[in-house]
Amino acid sequence: MSAAAFLAALAAAALLLAAGYLIGLKAGARKRDELRVEIEQLGGGRAQGLQSTIERVLAPLVERERLSYDLAHFGNRDGRRADLAPLLDRVAAIGKFKTVLLSNEEGLPLAANADAVDLEETAAIAVRLGLSAAQTTPHGRLPLAIMLRDNAEATTLCRLFSAQGQALVLTAVSSDSRLNAAVLDPALSRIETALRATP
């Protein structure tokens, strides 16, 4: 073999080796990119799952805070006693309550939202709950709030308070199990203002 043929064969072998190396590099880079994308998708899926879990866990707290904020900031007229029923209508609409009832300590309904159902029964339940809670509370402390969840998936929230020297109960019935009776607190000041006003 001549020197030229040997050099040509050596160059061809080197080119073939370099081409194989470059093809391998390109295939390796493509595989690394595919793996990187797959890892990012898996990590993104975990992050998405973690985010949805956090949102699900915090949803009751967020809903309570939204409801408290909305009840504290809704507009009200001049606080007349005649505004009690429209005021309770607003509380029912904001809280998505089926029934919102203001009753006295004897269980007599004083005002309710327009779509309220079973007023006398709801008022009686609120009084019984209040009396039972007062009897079981140690050292003469009086309960401020009571929550009852029944087998029909209804939540009854009772907020006990005094206005104008009278013991009153604000009761709300909801199908949302995430709420507690403290969400009614922001509405109390508006109710007390309406009760203090002249008829």
Secondary structure, DSSP 4 states (H G I P E B T S, - for coil): --HHHHHHHHHHHHHHHHHHHHHHHHHHHHHHHHHHHHHHHHHHHHHHHHHHHHHHHHHHHHHHHHHHHHHHH----S--GGGHHHHHHHHHHHHT-SEEEEEETT--EEEE-TT---HHHHHHHHHHHHHHHHHHSGGGPPP-EEEEE-TTS-EEEEEEEEETTEEEEEEEEES-TT--GGGGHHHHHHHHHHHHS--
